[in-house]
Amino acid sequence: MSREKALKHGIELAEALNAKVVVIAVTEPLPVDYGPGHALGWIPTREEVDSFNAGRKAFAGRVLDDGRSMAEQIGTTAELLHIPDAH
């Protein structure tokens, strides 16, 4: 199921059940490979971490904006929540 279909289905279900709508976007942390003894791994620079985090925040923002728009189209409101650095 696509993200858009899942959002729409979840919001419609919550509305039908008179439940609170909460749209959650979870973004994973930057995968860092410290390697054995830190000699062979990859440790990102501050710029790489900042760039990655900005991209994840932008992605979460698009998902949450979609959720807000769909909720408004259905005639309800949604609480929006971004949980960064989680699985």
Steps between C-alpha positions, in 0.01 A plus 500: 500500500637842414565761767215714368251212506609401849459857628158535341381162626623568855343845514168374360499213751568735791227734381251212468585385853491856636863455608779752528722517191875504561734490201848384600812517285793300636841558343797275561838622622798527270652151471857534623745212455766538764666177386715277712725720709374805306777449246295369208166667559345824385443788739304786339603862516279757674395625155394149394299453819335841463418435134353158579291638787373788285392252232318280753328804652387613153369150423308488829360845426363382165337194662345711775381764253333225296331373815378847595364559148320166488347555843376843393350355181310244708387774738703421809823611663813299567772525758838489324807343655855446371713249690861535379781248546277200572418171333 
